[in-house]
């Protein structure tokens, strides 16, 4: 909804009811129209004065900033002309011992606040109706919330923005954690695949050397470090062990190299 910053009153010049007992209606309408025009000119002059005042303040602020910037540029030009690399030698240790540059520029804060509201908007704000005194019902509420905030809450949009920013930060943190866990799992799976391929190559080489030799199934070595790492993860990030067959499942005691045999 657009907000009208300046409004010239009265808006309608000839609209209005004629008083009773007027002998000349045309003369009455002419006089009322002339009075409304004078009021419009007065309102226009007041707004013009306010506009020129704002322009003067902005121009004065701009001049002060440019003057400060010019002084800094002049000081920098003097320092640059005084420097001579052939005469003054600066070692690397001296450069590291110096303090880092810190700007002394003061940034503008609270640009949009009650003190920065233009005069026409402030006048419009004071002409508005005040909210009902619902704050007197606050002591009687069980949740101890301010009763006036159910009617009007200036901090609502700030709190909404803060919640969105916190939720976005939490989502980014979870996404980074998922990526880290997926990388660790992919590396562990890749290492297991490499170990399995190496074992298969060794068995194939042995079988090629002695074809009559019986091939025995070797039980997969337990990786304690991998098990501890998997236990350190949260349950939601652990791989589903029900879908991955265990290396000990389906192996008979005849083809194993257990120490019991």
Secondary structure as UniProt FT lines:
FT   TURN            20..21
FT   HELIX           25..82
FT   TURN            85..87
FT   HELIX           92..97
FT   HELIX           114..116
FT   HELIX           119..127
FT   HELIX           134..140
FT   HELIX           147..150
FT   TURN            154..155
FT   HELIX           156..209
FT   TURN            211..212
FT   HELIX           224..232
FT   HELIX           235..237
FT   TURN            241..243
FT   TURN            247..250
FT   TURN            259..260
//
